[in-house]
Amino acid sequence: MRQKPWQLQVFKKSIKKKEKLRLLQKNLNIDPSMVILDLGCAQGILSFFLRQKGGFWIHTDQDFENLKTSQSLLGENLLQLSEGSLPFKSESFDLVISLDYLEHLENDVQCLKEIHRILKKDGRLVLATPRTGKFLILHKLRPALGLSLEFYGHQREGYSLKELKKKLMKAHLQVQKHKTFSRFFSEFLELLLNFFYIKFLSRRVKTKGKLRDGHIRPSSSQEFTTQKKTFKLYSFFYPLVWFITRLDKVLFFQRGYGLIVWAQKIS
């Protein structure tokens, strides 16, 4: 029996990624004729599932290592970007999907303006970022644990909905709707896993250069193989992790630490 690609094995045990994918699949309608830009595909996990909805996809990332890794899942139409102008003609895409990418960029406003330029008239943008706010206490816990933004490859912690709407409107992109995900317990357990990986596991592996999206989990097949025993141990305890995250249902009144917005080009 052929073994699943390592990215899908990781996905199967990721509470946060599965919740994000459910939200996206439920709220994303794609016509087969659409031309779609996947802006910041990372290791290709969510892109693999979303492109099954159809359309013609172009997958991009700044990191060549990410593109090499995602090729096993995505196959073709992979393009390396540099930060700045997007190398596409104006009004080329019906839809841009950018998941956990904007917070990694030094000039996020320029990126949003470029997205506006390459979208067709009434084209749409789906954007996912971390959410910030006064009462999101886990954002204060991260630096206390020694997890600075550089470990995540972030230029900023994330965005409040108000701040993101303002930046999008400056780029003539209007938010149509938004959703949050990953409430306290899911985010807290994700933080603990990141802490354990950064402090104890990632040191075993030598990576080629600095990754755009940081180094908080395995980023290649080789690294996953190196950590396979630890992953098996985590898989054993995963049912308990899943059960604890169900406590988020008690916090139905609370918004999550992740934010997804659906926006449209308005001029």
MIDOSE-1310 file (N, C-alpha, C; in nm, 2 decimals, decimal comma, always signed):
residues 267
mrqk	+0,08/-0,12/+0,00/+0,00/+0,00/+0,00/+0,09/+0,13/+0,00; +0,06/+0,22/-0,09/+0,14/+0,34/-0,10/+0,11/+0,43/+0,01; +0,22/+0,48/+0,07/+0,21/+0,57/+0,19/+0,17/+0,71/+0,14; +0,08/+0,78/+0,22/+0,04/+0,91/+0,19/+0,16/+1,01/+0,19
pwql	+0,16/+1,11/+0,10/+0,26/+1,21/+0,11/+0,27/+1,27/+0,25; +0,39/+1,30/+0,30/+0,41/+1,34/+0,43/+0,33/+1,47/+0,47; +0,30/+1,56/+0,37/+0,22/+1,68/+0,41/+0,08/+1,64/+0,45; +0,03/+1,53/+0,39/-0,11/+1,49/+0,42/-0,11/+1,42/+0,55
qvfk	+0,00/+1,35/+0,59/+0,00/+1,29/+0,72/+0,00/+1,39/+0,83; +0,08/+1,50/+0,81/+0,08/+1,61/+0,90/-0,06/+1,68/+0,91; -0,12/+1,70/+0,79/-0,25/+1,76/+0,79/-0,35/+1,68/+0,87; -0,35/+1,55/+0,86/-0,45/+1,47/+0,93/-0,44/+1,49/+1,08
ksik	-0,33/+1,53/+1,13/-0,31/+1,55/+1,28/-0,31/+1,70/+1,31; -0,35/+1,79/+1,23/-0,35/+1,93/+1,25/-0,49/+1,98/+1,27; -0,53/+2,01/+1,39/-0,66/+2,06/+1,43/-0,69/+2,19/+1,35; -0,59/+2,28/+1,36/-0,61/+2,42/+1,30/-0,62/+2,42/+1,15
kkek	-0,54/+2,34/+1,09/-0,55/+2,33/+0,94/-0,68/+2,27/+0,89; -0,72/+2,17/+0,96/-0,85/+2,11/+0,92/-0,97/+2,20/+0,94; -0,97/+2,28/+1,05/-1,07/+2,37/+1,07/-1,07/+2,48/+0,97; -0,95/+2,53/+0,93/-0,94/+2,63/+0,83/-0,99/+2,58/+0,69
lrll	-0,95/+2,46/+0,66/-1,00/+2,40/+0,53/-1,15/+2,38/+0,53; -1,21/+2,34/+0,64/-1,36/+2,33/+0,64/-1,42/+2,46/+0,61; -1,37/+2,57/+0,67/-1,43/+2,70/+0,65/-1,42/+2,74/+0,50; -1,30/+2,72/+0,45/-1,27/+2,76/+0,31/-1,36/+2,68/+0,21
qknl	-1,36/+2,55/+0,23/-1,44/+2,47/+0,14/-1,59/+2,50/+0,14; -1,64/+2,53/+0,26/-1,78/+2,56/+0,28/-1,82/+2,70/+0,21; -1,72/+2,79/+0,21/-1,75/+2,93/+0,16/-1,68/+2,96/+0,03; -1,63/+2,86/-0,04/-1,56/+2,89/-0,17/-1,62/+2,83/-0,29
nidp	-1,68/+2,91/-0,37/-1,74/+2,86/-0,50/-1,65/+2,89/-0,61; -1,61/+2,78/-0,69/-1,52/+2,79/-0,80/-1,58/+2,74/-0,92; -1,58/+2,82/-1,03/-1,63/+2,78/-1,16/-1,51/+2,71/-1,23; -1,54/+2,61/-1,31/-1,43/+2,54/-1,38/-1,35/+2,63/-1,47
smvi	-1,41/+2,74/-1,52/-1,34/+2,83/-1,61/-1,25/+2,93/-1,54; -1,25/+2,93/-1,41/-1,18/+3,04/-1,34/-1,03/+3,02/-1,35; -0,95/+3,13/-1,35/-0,81/+3,13/-1,34/-0,78/+3,18/-1,20; -0,70/+3,10/-1,13/-0,68/+3,12/-0,98/-0,53/+3,13/-0,95
ldlg	-0,50/+3,23/-0,87/-0,36/+3,25/-0,82/-0,36/+3,20/-0,68; -0,27/+3,11/-0,65/-0,25/+3,06/-0,51/-0,12/+3,14/-0,47; -0,14/+3,24/-0,39/-0,03/+3,33/-0,35/+0,03/+3,29/-0,21; +0,14/+3,22/-0,22/+0,20/+3,17/-0,09/+0,15/+3,03/-0,06
caqg	+0,19/+2,94/-0,14/+0,14/+2,80/-0,13/+0,20/+2,72/-0,02; +0,32/+2,77/+0,04/+0,40/+2,70/+0,14/+0,42/+2,56/+0,09; +0,39/+2,46/+0,18/+0,42/+2,32/+0,14/+0,30/+2,25/+0,06; +0,20/+2,33/+0,02/+0,10/+2,29/-0,07/-0,02/+2,21/-0,01
ilsf	-0,03/+2,21/+0,12/-0,13/+2,12/+0,18/-0,27/+2,17/+0,15; -0,30/+2,29/+0,19/-0,44/+2,34/+0,17/-0,47/+2,36/+0,02; -0,36/+2,40/-0,06/-0,38/+2,41/-0,20/-0,42/+2,28/-0,27; -0,37/+2,17/-0,22/-0,40/+2,04/-0,27/-0,55/+2,01/-0,26
flrq	-0,61/+2,04/-0,15/-0,75/+2,02/-0,13/-0,84/+2,12/-0,21; -0,80/+2,25/-0,20/-0,89/+2,35/-0,26/-0,89/+2,34/-0,41; -0,78/+2,30/-0,48/-0,78/+2,30/-0,62/-0,87/+2,19/-0,68; -0,91/+2,09/-0,59/-1,00/+1,99/-0,63/-1,14/+2,04/-0,67
kggf	-1,16/+2,17/-0,63/-1,29/+2,23/-0,67/-1,29/+2,27/-0,81; -1,18/+2,26/-0,88/-1,17/+2,30/-1,02/-1,10/+2,43/-1,05; -1,10/+2,47/-1,18/-1,04/+2,59/-1,22/-0,89/+2,56/-1,26; -0,83/+2,67/-1,32/-0,69/+2,66/-1,36/-0,61/+2,73/-1,26
wiht	-0,51/+2,66/-1,19/-0,44/+2,72/-1,08/-0,29/+2,75/-1,11; -0,24/+2,86/-1,06/-0,10/+2,89/-1,06/-0,06/+2,90/-0,91; +0,04/+2,82/-0,87/+0,08/+2,82/-0,73/+0,22/+2,89/-0,72; +0,23/+2,98/-0,62/+0,35/+3,06/-0,61/+0,39/+3,06/-0,47
dqdf	+0,52/+3,09/-0,45/+0,58/+3,12/-0,32/+0,71/+3,19/-0,33; +0,76/+3,25/-0,23/+0,89/+3,32/-0,24/+1,00/+3,21/-0,22; +0,98/+3,11/-0,14/+1,08/+3,01/-0,11/+1,09/+2,90/-0,21; +1,20/+2,88/-0,27/+1,22/+2,77/-0,37/+1,21/+2,64/-0,30
enlk	+1,25/+2,63/-0,17/+1,24/+2,50/-0,10/+1,09/+2,46/-0,08; +1,00/+2,56/-0,06/+0,86/+2,54/-0,05/+0,81/+2,48/-0,18; +0,85/+2,54/-0,29/+0,80/+2,50/-0,42/+0,84/+2,36/-0,45; +0,97/+2,33/-0,42/+1,02/+2,19/-0,44/+0,94/+2,09/-0,36
tsqs	+0,91/+2,13/-0,23/+0,83/+2,04/-0,15/+0,69/+2,02/-0,19; +0,63/+2,13/-0,23/+0,49/+2,12/-0,27/+0,47/+2,06/-0,41; +0,57/+2,04/-0,49/+0,56/+1,98/-0,62/+0,51/+1,84/-0,61; +0,54/+1,77/-0,51/+0,49/+1,63/-0,50/+0,34/+1,62/-0,48
llge	+0,28/+1,73/-0,43/+0,13/+1,74/-0,42/+0,07/+1,81/-0,53; +0,13/+1,92/-0,58/+0,07/+2,01/-0,68/+0,11/+1,99/-0,82; +0,22/+1,92/-0,84/+0,26/+1,88/-0,98/+0,32/+1,99/-1,06; +0,24/+2,08/-1,12/+0,29/+2,18/-1,21/+0,23/+2,31/-1,18
nllq	+0,27/+2,41/-1,27/+0,22/+2,55/-1,26/+0,27/+2,61/-1,13; +0,40/+2,59/-1,10/+0,46/+2,64/-0,98/+0,56/+2,75/-1,02; +0,56/+2,86/-0,94/+0,64/+2,98/-0,98/+0,69/+3,05/-0,86; +0,82/+3,07/-0,86/+0,89/+3,14/-0,75/+0,87/+3,29/-0,76
lseg	+0,84/+3,36/-0,65/+0,82/+3,51/-0,65/+0,93/+3,57/-0,57; +0,95/+3,70/-0,60/+1,02/+3,78/-0,51/+0,92/+3,88/-0,45; +0,95/+3,93/-0,33/+0,86/+4,03/-0,27/+0,86/+4,16/-0,35; +0,74/+4,20/-0,38/+0,73/+4,32/-0,46/+0,62/+4,30/-0,57
slpf	+0,65/+4,35/-0,69/+0,55/+4,33/-0,80/+0,53/+4,19/-0,83; +0,40/+4,16/-0,86/+0,36/+4,02/-0,91/+0,38/+4,01/-1,06; +0,45/+3,91/-1,11/+0,49/+3,90/-1,25/+0,38/+3,85/-1,34; +0,26/+3,92/-1,33/+0,15/+3,88/-1,41/+0,08/+4,00/-1,48
kses	+0,02/+3,99/-1,59/-0,05/+4,10/-1,66/-0,17/+4,14/-1,57; -0,20/+4,27/-1,59/-0,32/+4,32/-1,52/-0,44/+4,25/-1,57; -0,54/+4,23/-1,47/-0,67/+4,16/-1,49/-0,65/+4,02/-1,55; -0,56/+3,94/-1,49/-0,53/+3,81/-1,54/-0,61/+3,70/-1,46
fdlv	-0,66/+3,73/-1,34/-0,71/+3,63/-1,25/-0,85/+3,66/-1,21; -0,93/+3,55/-1,20/-1,07/+3,56/-1,14/-1,06/+3,56/-0,99; -0,97/+3,49/-0,94/-0,96/+3,47/-0,79/-0,82/+3,46/-0,75; -0,79/+3,53/-0,64/-0,66/+3,51/-0,57/-0,69/+3,46/-0,43
isld	-0,62/+3,35/-0,40/-0,63/+3,29/-0,26/-0,49/+3,30/-0,20; -0,49/+3,37/-0,08/-0,36/+3,40/-0,01/-0,38/+3,36/+0,13; -0,32/+3,25/+0,17/-0,34/+3,19/+0,31/-0,21/+3,20/+0,39; -0,22/+3,28/+0,49/-0,11/+3,29/+0,59/+0,02/+3,34/+0,51
yleh	+0,00/+3,44/+0,43/+0,11/+3,50/+0,35/+0,14/+3,65/+0,38; +0,03/+3,72/+0,39/+0,04/+3,87/+0,40/+0,12/+3,91/+0,53; +0,11/+3,84/+0,64/+0,18/+3,88/+0,76/+0,33/+3,86/+0,75; +0,37/+3,79/+0,65/+0,51/+3,76/+0,63/+0,58/+3,87/+0,55
lend	+0,51/+3,96/+0,49/+0,56/+4,06/+0,40/+0,60/+4,19/+0,47; +0,71/+4,24/+0,43/+0,75/+4,37/+0,48/+0,65/+4,48/+0,43; +0,62/+4,48/+0,30/+0,53/+4,58/+0,24/+0,40/+4,51/+0,21; +0,31/+4,50/+0,30/+0,18/+4,43/+0,28/+0,09/+4,51/+0,19
vqcl	+0,09/+4,64/+0,20/+0,01/+4,73/+0,12/+0,04/+4,72/-0,02; +0,17/+4,71/-0,06/+0,20/+4,70/-0,20/+0,15/+4,56/-0,25; +0,16/+4,46/-0,17/+0,10/+4,33/-0,22/-0,04/+4,34/-0,25; -0,12/+4,40/-0,16/-0,26/+4,42/-0,18/-0,30/+4,50/-0,31
keih	-0,22/+4,60/-0,33/-0,23/+4,68/-0,46/-0,21/+4,59/-0,58; -0,10/+4,51/-0,57/-0,07/+4,42/-0,68/-0,18/+4,32/-0,70; -0,24/+4,27/-0,60/-0,35/+4,18/-0,61/-0,47/+4,24/-0,68; -0,50/+4,37/-0,64/-0,60/+4,45/-0,71/-0,57/+4,46/-0,86
rilk	-0,45/+4,48/-0,89/-0,41/+4,50/-1,03/-0,43/+4,38/-1,12; -0,39/+4,26/-1,06/-0,40/+4,14/-1,14/-0,54/+4,07/-1,14; -0,63/+4,12/-1,06/-0,77/+4,07/-1,06/-0,85/+4,13/-1,17; -0,93/+4,04/-1,23/-1,02/+4,09/-1,33/-1,13/+4,18/-1,27
kdgr	-1,21/+4,24/-1,35/-1,32/+4,32/-1,30/-1,41/+4,24/-1,21; -1,44/+4,28/-1,09/-1,52/+4,21/-0,99/-1,45/+4,08/-0,95; -1,32/+4,07/-0,97/-1,25/+3,95/-0,92/-1,25/+3,95/-0,77; -1,22/+3,83/-0,71/-1,23/+3,81/-0,57/-1,10/+3,77/-0,51
lvla	-1,09/+3,80/-0,38/-0,97/+3,76/-0,30/-1,02/+3,69/-0,17; -0,95/+3,58/-0,15/-0,97/+3,51/-0,02/-0,84/+3,52/+0,06; -0,85/+3,58/+0,18/-0,72/+3,61/+0,25/-0,74/+3,55/+0,39; -0,64/+3,48/+0,44/-0,63/+3,43/+0,57/-0,51/+3,48/+0,64
tprt	-0,53/+3,53/+0,77/-0,42/+3,58/+0,85/-0,44/+3,55/+0,99; -0,34/+3,56/+1,08/-0,37/+3,56/+1,22/-0,45/+3,68/+1,26; -0,53/+3,67/+1,36/-0,61/+3,78/+1,41/-0,55/+3,84/+1,54; -0,54/+3,97/+1,55/-0,49/+4,03/+1,67/-0,60/+4,11/+1,74
gkfl	-0,58/+4,14/+1,86/-0,67/+4,22/+1,94/-0,63/+4,22/+2,09; -0,69/+4,31/+2,16/-0,66/+4,34/+2,30/-0,67/+4,21/+2,39; -0,77/+4,13/+2,37/-0,80/+4,02/+2,47/-0,75/+3,89/+2,42; -0,66/+3,89/+2,32/-0,61/+3,76/+2,27/-0,48/+3,73/+2,34
ilhk	-0,49/+3,67/+2,46/-0,38/+3,67/+2,56/-0,27/+3,57/+2,51; -0,30/+3,48/+2,42/-0,19/+3,39/+2,37/-0,08/+3,47/+2,29; -0,12/+3,58/+2,23/-0,02/+3,66/+2,16/+0,08/+3,72/+2,26; +0,04/+3,73/+2,39/+0,14/+3,78/+2,49/+0,22/+3,67/+2,54
lrpa	+0,16/+3,54/+2,54/+0,23/+3,43/+2,59/+0,35/+3,39/+2,50; +0,33/+3,40/+2,37/+0,44/+3,36/+2,28/+0,57/+3,42/+2,31; +0,58/+3,55/+2,31/+0,71/+3,61/+2,35/+0,76/+3,58/+2,49; +0,67/+3,55/+2,58/+0,71/+3,51/+2,71/+0,78/+3,37/+2,71
lgls	+0,74/+3,29/+2,61/+0,80/+3,16/+2,60/+0,92/+3,17/+2,51; +0,96/+3,28/+2,47/+1,08/+3,30/+2,38/+1,05/+3,28/+2,23; +0,92/+3,28/+2,19/+0,88/+3,25/+2,05/+0,86/+3,39/+1,99; +0,97/+3,45/+1,94/+0,96/+3,58/+1,87/+0,90/+3,56/+1,73
lefy	+0,87/+3,67/+1,67/+0,81/+3,66/+1,53/+0,90/+3,59/+1,43; +1,03/+3,60/+1,45/+1,12/+3,54/+1,35/+1,11/+3,39/+1,34; +1,06/+3,32/+1,45/+1,05/+3,18/+1,44/+0,93/+3,15/+1,34; +0,84/+3,24/+1,33/+0,72/+3,21/+1,24/+0,74/+3,28/+1,10
ghqr	+0,85/+3,35/+1,09/+0,88/+3,42/+0,96/+0,79/+3,54/+0,95; +0,73/+3,59/+1,06/+0,63/+3,70/+1,05/+0,70/+3,84/+1,06; +0,64/+3,93/+0,98/+0,68/+4,07/+1,00/+0,60/+4,14/+1,10; +0,48/+4,08/+1,13/+0,38/+4,14/+1,22/+0,30/+4,02/+1,28
egys	+0,24/+4,04/+1,40/+0,17/+3,93/+1,46/+0,05/+3,89/+1,38; -0,02/+3,99/+1,32/-0,14/+3,96/+1,24/-0,21/+4,09/+1,22; -0,35/+4,08/+1,21/-0,43/+4,20/+1,18/-0,56/+4,18/+1,26; -0,61/+4,30/+1,31/-0,75/+4,30/+1,35/-0,83/+4,32/+1,23
lkel	-0,96/+4,28/+1,24/-1,05/+4,29/+1,12/-1,06/+4,44/+1,08; -1,06/+4,53/+1,17/-1,07/+4,67/+1,13/-0,95/+4,72/+1,05; -0,83/+4,68/+1,10/-0,71/+4,71/+1,04/-0,70/+4,65/+0,90; -0,74/+4,53/+0,88/-0,73/+4,46/+0,75/-0,83/+4,52/+0,66
kkkl	-0,95/+4,55/+0,70/-1,05/+4,62/+0,61/-1,00/+4,75/+0,56; -0,93/+4,82/+0,65/-0,88/+4,95/+0,61/-0,77/+4,94/+0,50; -0,68/+4,84/+0,52/-0,57/+4,82/+0,42/-0,63/+4,77/+0,29; -0,73/+4,68/+0,30/-0,79/+4,63/+0,17/-0,86/+4,75/+0,10
mkah	-0,93/+4,83/+0,17/-1,01/+4,94/+0,11/-0,91/+5,04/+0,04; -0,79/+5,06/+0,10/-0,69/+5,14/+0,03/-0,65/+5,08/-0,10; -0,66/+4,95/-0,11/-0,62/+4,89/-0,24/-0,74/+4,86/-0,32; -0,86/+4,92/-0,29/-0,98/+4,91/-0,36/-1,03/+4,76/-0,37
lqvq	-1,02/+4,70/-0,25/-1,07/+4,57/-0,23/-1,17/+4,57/-0,11; -1,29/+4,54/-0,13/-1,40/+4,55/-0,03/-1,43/+4,42/+0,03; -1,43/+4,41/+0,16/-1,46/+4,29/+0,23/-1,61/+4,26/+0,22; -1,64/+4,14/+0,17/-1,78/+4,10/+0,16/-1,83/+4,02/+0,28
khkt	-1,74/+3,94/+0,34/-1,77/+3,87/+0,46/-1,64/+3,82/+0,53; -1,65/+3,78/+0,65/-1,54/+3,73/+0,72/-1,58/+3,62/+0,82; -1,48/+3,54/+0,86/-1,50/+3,44/+0,96/-1,37/+3,43/+1,04; -1,39/+3,38/+1,17/-1,27/+3,35/+1,25/-1,27/+3,21/+1,28
fsrf	-1,16/+3,15/+1,32/-1,14/+3,01/+1,36/-1,03/+3,00/+1,46; -1,02/+2,88/+1,51/-0,91/+2,85/+1,61/-0,93/+2,93/+1,74; -1,03/+2,89/+1,82/-1,05/+2,95/+1,95/-0,94/+2,91/+2,05; -0,96/+2,95/+2,17/-0,85/+2,94/+2,27/-0,78/+2,81/+2,28
fsef	-0,86/+2,70/+2,30/-0,79/+2,57/+2,33/-0,72/+2,52/+2,20; -0,78/+2,54/+2,08/-0,71/+2,50/+1,96/-0,58/+2,57/+1,95; -0,58/+2,70/+1,97/-0,47/+2,79/+1,95/-0,36/+2,76/+2,06; -0,41/+2,74/+2,18/-0,31/+2,71/+2,29/-0,24/+2,58/+2,26
lell	-0,30/+2,48/+2,22/-0,24/+2,35/+2,19/-0,14/+2,36/+2,07; -0,18/+2,44/+1,97/-0,10/+2,47/+1,86/+0,03/+2,54/+1,90; +0,01/+2,64/+2,00/+0,13/+2,71/+2,05/+0,22/+2,61/+2,12; +0,17/+2,52/+2,20/+0,25/+2,43/+2,28/+0,33/+2,34/+2,18
lnff	+0,26/+2,30/+2,07/+0,33/+2,21/+1,97/+0,44/+2,29/+1,90; +0,41/+2,42/+1,87/+0,52/+2,50/+1,81/+0,64/+2,52/+1,90; +0,61/+2,54/+2,03/+0,71/+2,56/+2,13/+0,80/+2,44/+2,14; +0,74/+2,32/+2,14/+0,81/+2,20/+2,16/+0,90/+2,17/+2,03
yikf	+0,84/+2,20/+1,91/+0,92/+2,18/+1,79/+1,04/+2,27/+1,78; +1,01/+2,40/+1,81/+1,12/+2,50/+1,79/+1,23/+2,48/+1,89; +1,19/+2,45/+2,02/+1,29/+2,44/+2,12/+1,37/+2,30/+2,13; +1,30/+2,20/+2,08/+1,36/+2,07/+2,10/+1,39/+1,98/+1,97
lsrr	+1,31/+2,01/+1,87/+1,32/+1,92/+1,75/+1,38/+1,98/+1,63; +1,35/+2,11/+1,60/+1,41/+2,17/+1,48/+1,56/+2,18/+1,48; +1,62/+2,18/+1,60/+1,77/+2,19/+1,61/+1,83/+2,07/+1,55; +1,76/+1,96/+1,54/+1,82/+1,84/+1,48/+1,84/+1,84/+1,33
vktk	+1,77/+1,94/+1,27/+1,76/+1,94/+1,12/+1,83/+2,07/+1,07; +1,91/+2,05/+0,97/+1,97/+2,17/+0,91/+1,89/+2,21/+0,79; +1,84/+2,33/+0,78/+1,76/+2,38/+0,67/+1,85/+2,46/+0,58; +1,81/+2,47/+0,45/+1,88/+2,55/+0,36/+1,83/+2,69/+0,36
gklr	+1,90/+2,78/+0,44/+1,86/+2,92/+0,44/+1,73/+2,94/+0,53; +1,69/+3,06/+0,54/+1,58/+3,11/+0,62/+1,45/+3,09/+0,54; +1,35/+3,02/+0,60/+1,23/+3,00/+0,52/+1,13/+3,12/+0,54; +1,06/+3,15/+0,44/+0,96/+3,26/+0,44/+0,86/+3,24/+0,55
dghi	+0,81/+3,12/+0,57/+0,71/+3,09/+0,67/+0,76/+3,03/+0,80; +0,89/+3,06/+0,83/+0,95/+3,02/+0,95/+0,98/+2,87/+0,96; +1,00/+2,82/+1,08/+1,04/+2,68/+1,10/+0,97/+2,63/+1,23; +0,84/+2,61/+1,22/+0,77/+2,57/+1,34/+0,71/+2,43/+1,33
rpss	+0,74/+2,37/+1,21/+0,69/+2,23/+1,19/+0,78/+2,17/+1,08; +0,78/+2,04/+1,05/+0,86/+1,99/+0,93/+0,83/+2,07/+0,80; +0,94/+2,09/+0,73/+0,92/+2,17/+0,60/+0,96/+2,09/+0,48; +1,00/+1,96/+0,50/+1,04/+1,88/+0,39/+1,02/+1,73/+0,42
sqef	+1,03/+1,65/+0,32/+1,01/+1,51/+0,34/+1,13/+1,45/+0,43; +1,25/+1,50/+0,41/+1,36/+1,46/+0,48/+1,35/+1,50/+0,63; +1,30/+1,62/+0,66/+1,28/+1,66/+0,80/+1,17/+1,58/+0,86; +1,06/+1,55/+0,79/+0,95/+1,47/+0,84/+1,01/+1,33/+0,88
ttqk	+1,09/+1,27/+0,79/+1,14/+1,14/+0,82/+1,23/+1,14/+0,95; +1,31/+1,25/+0,96/+1,39/+1,26/+1,08/+1,31/+1,26/+1,21; +1,19/+1,33/+1,20/+1,11/+1,34/+1,32/+1,00/+1,23/+1,33; +1,01/+1,13/+1,25/+0,90/+1,03/+1,24/+0,86/+0,97/+1,37
ktfk	+0,96/+0,93/+1,45/+0,93/+0,87/+1,58/+0,85/+0,96/+1,67; +0,89/+1,09/+1,67/+0,82/+1,19/+1,75/+0,67/+1,21/+1,69; +0,66/+1,20/+1,56/+0,53/+1,22/+1,50/+0,44/+1,10/+1,54; +0,49/+0,98/+1,54/+0,42/+0,86/+1,58/+0,37/+0,88/+1,73
lysf	+0,46/+0,93/+1,81/+0,42/+0,95/+1,95/+0,31/+1,05/+1,96; +0,32/+1,16/+1,89/+0,21/+1,26/+1,88/+0,08/+1,20/+1,83; +0,09/+1,12/+1,73/-0,03/+1,05/+1,68/-0,10/+0,97/+1,78; -0,02/+0,91/+1,87/-0,08/+0,83/+1,98/-0,16/+0,91/+2,07
fypl	-0,11/+1,03/+2,10/-0,18/+1,12/+2,19/-0,28/+1,21/+2,12; -0,29/+1,21/+1,99/-0,37/+1,30/+1,91/-0,52/+1,29/+1,95; -0,58/+1,17/+1,98/-0,72/+1,17/+2,03/-0,74/+1,26/+2,15; -0,64/+1,26/+2,24/-0,66/+1,35/+2,36/-0,65/+1,50/+2,32
vwfi	-0,56/+1,53/+2,23/-0,55/+1,67/+2,18/-0,68/+1,71/+2,11; -0,73/+1,62/+2,03/-0,86/+1,65/+1,96/-0,97/+1,67/+2,07; -0,98/+1,59/+2,17/-1,08/+1,60/+2,27/-1,07/+1,74/+2,35; -0,95/+1,78/+2,38/-0,93/+1,91/+2,45/-0,98/+2,02/+2,36
trld	-0,95/+2,02/+2,23/-0,99/+2,13/+2,15/-1,14/+2,14/+2,13; -1,21/+2,03/+2,17/-1,36/+2,03/+2,16/-1,42/+2,13/+2,27; -1,33/+2,16/+2,37/-1,37/+2,26/+2,47/-1,40/+2,40/+2,41; -1,35/+2,42/+2,29/-1,37/+2,55/+2,22/-1,52/+2,57/+2,19
kvlf	-1,60/+2,46/+2,19/-1,74/+2,47/+2,17/-1,81/+2,54/+2,29; -1,75/+2,53/+2,40/-1,80/+2,60/+2,52/-1,78/+2,75/+2,50; -1,68/+2,79/+2,43/-1,64/+2,93/+2,40/-1,71/+2,98/+2,28; -1,84/+2,94/+2,25/-1,91/+2,98/+2,13/-1,92/+3,13/+2,11
fqrg	-1,91/+3,20/+2,22/-1,92/+3,35/+2,22/-1,79/+3,42/+2,18; -1,68/+3,34/+2,18/-1,55/+3,40/+2,15/-1,51/+3,38/+2,01; -1,45/+3,49/+1,95/-1,39/+3,48/+1,82/-1,26/+3,41/+1,82; -1,22/+3,36/+1,71/-1,09/+3,28/+1,70/-0,97/+3,37/+1,68
ygli	-0,85/+3,30/+1,68/-0,72/+3,36/+1,66/-0,69/+3,37/+1,51; -0,76/+3,30/+1,43/-0,74/+3,30/+1,29/-0,85/+3,38/+1,22; -0,82/+3,45/+1,11/-0,92/+3,54/+1,04/-0,91/+3,51/+0,89; -1,03/+3,49/+0,83/-1,04/+3,47/+0,69/-1,14/+3,58/+0,64
vwaq	-1,10/+3,65/+0,53/-1,19/+3,75/+0,47/-1,21/+3,72/+0,32; -1,33/+3,74/+0,28/-1,36/+3,73/+0,14/-1,38/+3,87/+0,08; -1,31/+3,91/-0,01/-1,31/+4,05/-0,06/-1,33/+4,05/-0,21; -1,38/+4,17/-0,26/-1,40/+4,18/-0,41/-1,34/+4,31/-0,46
kis	-1,28/+4,31/-0,58/-1,23/+4,43/-0,65/-1,35/+4,52/-0,68; -1,33/+4,65/-0,64/-1,45/+4,74/-0,66/-1,42/+4,85/-0,76; -1,30/+4,86/-0,81/-1,27/+4,97/-0,91/-1,14/+4,94/-0,98
